[in-house]
Amino acid sequence: QVQLVESGGGLVQPGGSLRLSCTTSIKFFDIFAMDWAWYRQAPGKQRQLVALIYSRGATNYAYSVKGRFTVSRNNDLYSVYLQMDSLKPEDKAVYYCYFDTHRGGYWGQGTQVTVSS
């Protein structure tokens, strides 16, 4: 059973930064061929895609976070990261990592990010 463990959420002031991490419990030998994504869900809203990082390192971002968020991965650590800079109150949400092995997709448990002064 694949489990994803997220960390790094919290409370930050507008303009601040946070770094989210997500690690898979299974050390796939072919993790380099798998894709990761970050989603977020604000209260009363649908879950939305924030950032994608493909197996070869190409990335894609939601327009609302482009230039402020950076997704990266470390295959040796079986992890994906989301560096969030210049945070805004509207970034407040529960953030979920998603791991696509191409044999199945898995969600992290979610981590709360709150941006408030």
Phi and psi in degrees as GROMACS dihedral restraints (atoms count N, CA, C in turn):
[ dihedral_restraints ]
;  ai    aj    ak    al  type     phi  dphi    fc
    3     4     5     6     1   -81.4    20    10
    4     5     6     7     1   128.4    20    10
    6     7     8     9     1  -122.4    20    10
    7     8     9    10     1   140.4    20    10
    9    10    11    12     1  -112.9    20    10
   10    11    12    13     1   130.8    20    10
   12    13    14    15     1  -112.3    20    10
   13    14    15    16     1   119.2    20    10
   15    16    17    18     1  -102.4    20    10
   16    17    18    19     1   153.3    20    10
   18    19    20    21     1  -155.5    20    10
   19    20    21    22     1   165.5    20    10
   21    22    23    24     1   110.0    20    10
   22    23    24    25     1    -6.6    20    10
   24    25    26    27     1   -72.4    20    10
   25    26    27    28     1   175.1    20    10
   27    28    29    30     1   159.1    20    10
   28    29    30    31     1  -166.0    20    10
   30    31    32    33     1  -103.4    20    10
   31    32    33    34     1   131.8    20    10
   33    34    35    36     1  -142.3    20    10
   34    35    36    37     1   151.4    20    10
   36    37    38    39     1   -78.2    20    10
   37    38    39    40     1   155.4    20    10
   39    40    41    42     1   -53.9    20    10
   40    41    42    43     1   137.1    20    10
   42    43    44    45     1    90.6    20    10
   43    44    45    46     1    -9.5    20    10
   45    46    47    48     1   -83.4    20    10
   46    47    48    49     1  -175.8    20    10
   48    49    50    51     1  -131.5    20    10
   49    50    51    52     1   151.8    20    10
   51    52    53    54     1  -143.1    20    10
   52    53    54    55     1   153.7    20    10
   54    55    56    57     1  -126.4    20    10
   55    56    57    58     1   119.7    20    10
   57    58    59    60     1   -95.1    20    10
   58    59    60    61     1   146.2    20    10
   60    61    62    63     1  -128.8    20    10
   61    62    63    64     1   152.1    20    10
   63    64    65    66     1  -147.2    20    10
   64    65    66    67     1   128.6    20    10
   66    67    68    69     1  -128.9    20    10
   67    68    69    70     1   138.6    20    10
   69    70    71    72     1   -87.6    20    10
   70    71    72    73     1   143.8    20    10
   72    73    74    75     1   -75.7    20    10
   73    74    75    76     1   -20.1    20    10
   75    76    77    78     1  -106.9    20    10
   76    77    78    79     1   130.8    20    10
   78    79    80    81     1   -89.0    20    10
   79    80    81    82     1    82.6    20    10
   81    82    83    84     1   -64.6    20    10
   82    83    84    85     1   132.8    20    10
   84    85    86    87     1   -69.6    20    10
   85    86    87    88     1   -23.9    20    10
   87    88    89    90     1  -111.0    20    10
   88    89    90    91     1    32.7    20    10
   90    91    92    93     1   -61.0    20    10
   91    92    93    94     1   -24.1    20    10
   93    94    95    96     1   -62.9    20    10
   94    95    96    97     1   -19.1    20    10
   96    97    98    99     1   -96.7    20    10
   97    98    99   100     1     3.0    20    10
   99   100   101   102     1  -104.8    20    10
  100   101   102   103     1   160.6    20    10
  102   103   104   105     1  -112.3    20    10
  103   104   105   106     1   153.4    20    10
  105   106   107   108     1  -127.0    20    10
  106   107   108   109     1   157.2    20    10
  108   109   110   111     1  -150.4    20    10
  109   110   111   112     1   158.2    20    10
  111   112   113   114     1  -118.8    20    10
  112   113   114   115     1   134.3    20    10
  114   115   116   117     1  -122.4    20    10
  115   116   117   118     1   165.4    20    10
  117   118   119   120     1  -143.5    20    10
  118   119   120   121     1   154.4    20    10
  120   121   122   123     1  -138.3    20    10
  121   122   123   124     1   115.8    20    10
  123   124   125   126     1   -88.6    20    10
  124   125   126   127     1   157.8    20    10
  126   127   128   129     1   -55.7    20    10
  127   128   129   130     1   129.7    20    10
  129   130   131   132     1    76.0    20    10
  130   131   132   133     1     7.1    20    10
  132   133   134   135     1  -122.5    20    10
  133   134   135   136     1   163.0    20    10
  135   136   137   138     1   -77.3    20    10
  136   137   138   139     1   154.9    20    10
  138   139   140   141     1   -66.7    20    10
  139   140   141   142     1   135.1    20    10
  141   142   143   144     1  -127.9    20    10
  142   143   144   145     1   149.3    20    10
  144   145   146   147     1   -73.7    20    10
  145   146   147   148     1   133.1    20    10
  147   148   149   150     1  -104.8    20    10
  148   149   150   151     1   -48.6    20    10
  150   151   152   153     1  -157.3    20    10
  151   152   153   154     1   149.7    20    10
  153   154   155   156     1  -127.2    20    10
  154   155   156   157     1   143.6    20    10
  156   157   158   159     1  -134.2    20    10
  157   158   159   160     1   122.5    20    10
  159   160   161   162     1   -86.5    20    10
  160   161   162   163     1   174.8    20    10
  162   163   164   165     1   -59.3    20    10
  163   164   165   166     1   -35.1    20    10
  165   166   167   168     1   -93.6    20    10
  166   167   168   169     1     6.4    20    10
  168   169   170   171     1   100.3    20    10
  169   170   171   172     1    -7.5    20    10
  171   172   173   174     1   -64.3    20    10
  172   173   174   175     1   146.7    20    10
  174   175   176   177     1  -127.5    20    10
  175   176   177   178     1   160.0    20    10
  177   178   179   180     1  -145.2    20    10
  178   179   180   181     1   142.0    20    10
  180   181   182   183     1  -131.3    20    10
  181   182   183   184     1   150.9    20    10
  183   184   185   186     1   -66.0    20    10
  184   185   186   187     1   147.1    20    10
  186   187   188   189     1   -57.6    20    10
  187   188   189   190     1   -36.7    20    10
  189   190   191   192     1   -67.8    20    10
  190   191   192   193     1   -17.6    20    10
  192   193   194   195     1  -116.4    20    10
  193   194   195   196     1    -4.7    20    10
  195   196   197   198     1   -59.7    20    10
  196   197   198   199     1   132.3    20    10
  198   199   200   201     1    88.4    20    10
  199   200   201   202     1   -11.6    20    10
  201   202   203   204     1  -115.3    20    10
  202   203   204   205     1   -32.5    20    10
  204   205   206   207     1  -108.7    20    10
  205   206   207   208     1   147.4    20    10
  207   208   209   210     1  -134.1    20    10
  208   209   210   211     1   124.6    20    10
  210   211   212   213     1   -99.5    20    10
  211   212   213   214     1   140.2    20    10
  213   214   215   216     1  -146.9    20    10
  214   215   216   217     1   168.3    20    10
  216   217   218   219     1  -141.2    20    10
  217   218   219   220     1   153.9    20    10
  219   220   221   222     1  -132.1    20    10
  220   221   222   223     1   101.0    20    10
  222   223   224   225     1   -64.8    20    10
  223   224   225   226     1   -31.3    20    10
  225   226   227   228     1   -66.6    20    10
  226   227   228   229     1   -26.4    20    10
  228   229   230   231     1  -104.7    20    10
  229   230   231   232     1     4.1    20    10
  231   232   233   234     1    56.1    20    10
  232   233   234   235     1    43.7    20    10
  234   235   236   237     1  -136.8    20    10
  235   236   237   238     1   157.2    20    10
  237   238   239   240     1  -129.0    20    10
  238   239   240   241     1   152.4    20    10
  240   241   242   243     1  -132.7    20    10
  241   242   243   244     1   154.5    20    10
  243   244   245   246     1  -133.8    20    10
  244   245   246   247     1   107.5    20    10
  246   247   248   249     1   -86.8    20    10
  247   248   249   250     1   121.5    20    10
  249   250   251   252     1  -117.3    20    10
  250   251   252   253     1   114.0    20    10
  252   253   254   255     1  -114.5    20    10
  253   254   255   256     1   164.2    20    10
  255   256   257   258     1    49.3    20    10
  256   257   258   259     1    47.9    20    10
  258   259   260   261     1   -65.9    20    10
  259   260   261   262     1   144.9    20    10
  261   262   263   264     1  -119.3    20    10
  262   263   264   265     1   157.8    20    10
  264   265   266   267     1   -55.2    20    10
  265   266   267   268     1   -33.0    20    10
  267   268   269   270     1   -73.5    20    10
  268   269   270   271     1    -5.3    20    10
  270   271   272   273     1   -82.5    20    10
  271   272   273   274     1    -6.4    20    10
  273   274   275   276     1   -61.5    20    10
  274   275   276   277     1   125.2    20    10
  276   277   278   279     1  -176.7    20    10
  277   278   279   280     1   172.1    20    10
  279   280   281   282     1   -90.2    20    10
  280   281   282   283     1   127.3    20    10
  282   283   284   285     1  -102.9    20    10
  283   284   285   286     1   133.2    20    10
  285   286   287   288     1  -122.1    20    10
  286   287   288   289     1   135.9    20    10
  288   289   290   291     1   -91.2    20    10
  289   290   291   292     1   152.1    20    10
  291   292   293   294     1  -132.8    20    10
  292   293   294   295     1   132.7    20    10
  294   295   296   297     1  -120.5    20    10
  295   296   297   298     1   118.8    20    10
  297   298   299   300     1  -108.1    20    10
  298   299   300   301     1   105.5    20    10
  300   301   302   303     1   -83.2    20    10
  301   302   303   304     1    -7.4    20    10
  303   304   305   306     1    73.0    20    10
  304   305   306   307     1     1.0    20    10
  306   307   308   309     1  -117.7    20    10
  307   308   309   310     1    -9.3    20    10
  309   310   311   312     1   175.4    20    10
  310   311   312   313     1   159.1    20    10
  312   313   314   315     1  -117.3    20    10
  313   314   315   316     1   144.4    20    10
  315   316   317   318     1  -136.7    20    10
  316   317   318   319     1   144.2    20    10
  318   319   320   321     1  -109.9    20    10
  319   320   321   322     1   145.2    20    10
  321   322   323   324     1   -77.2    20    10
  322   323   324   325     1   174.4    20    10
  324   325   326   327     1   -80.4    20    10
  325   326   327   328     1   -12.6    20    10
  327   328   329   330     1    93.7    20    10
  328   329   330   331     1   144.1    20    10
  330   331   332   333     1  -137.8    20    10
  331   332   333   334     1   134.8    20    10
  333   334   335   336     1   -80.7    20    10
  334   335   336   337     1   132.2    20    10
  336   337   338   339     1  -119.5    20    10
  337   338   339   340     1   123.7    20    10
  339   340   341   342     1  -123.3    20    10
  340   341   342   343     1   128.6    20    10
  342   343   344   345     1  -117.1    20    10
  343   344   345   346     1   110.4    20    10
  345   346   347   348     1  -158.6    20    10
  346   347   348   349     1   147.4    20    10
